[in-house]
Amino acid sequence: FIQTGPEVENATIVERGLNPNEIIVVEGQHKLSHGTKVKAL
């Protein structure tokens, strides 16, 4: 799990739980299932 912090200029700060070079899905998670391939934009 991640821990979020304050929102700054329409971006939410992730304070804990995310390692360098890891990415998270921030929109459309409801369309995902295990093993779904995603494309970083």
N, C-alpha and C positions, 0 to 999 in steps of 0.2 A: 504494500500500500504506500501511497505517497501522502505527504502532509503539505498542504498548500498554505501560503502566507498571503500577504496583501496583494491587491490588484493594482498594477501600475500601468497607466496608459493602455487600457484594454488587454493587458497581459497579466496572467496570474503567476506569481512567484511560487516555484516548487521548492520548499525548504528542506524536505527530507524524503528519502526513499527512492531517489533516482540517481543512478551512477552515471559518471561521464560517458558520453556517446550512446546512452539509452534514449529512446524516444517513447512518447505516449500518444495514444489516440485521444483527441480532445473534442471530436465531433463525429457523430454517426456510429458510436459504439454499439448501439442496439442492432446494427446490421451485421455484426461480427459473430462468428462462432469459432470454436477451437480449430486452429490450423488455417484460418483465413489469411491470405496474403494481403498485405497493405503496402501502399506506395507513399513514401514521405513526400510532402509538398513543401 
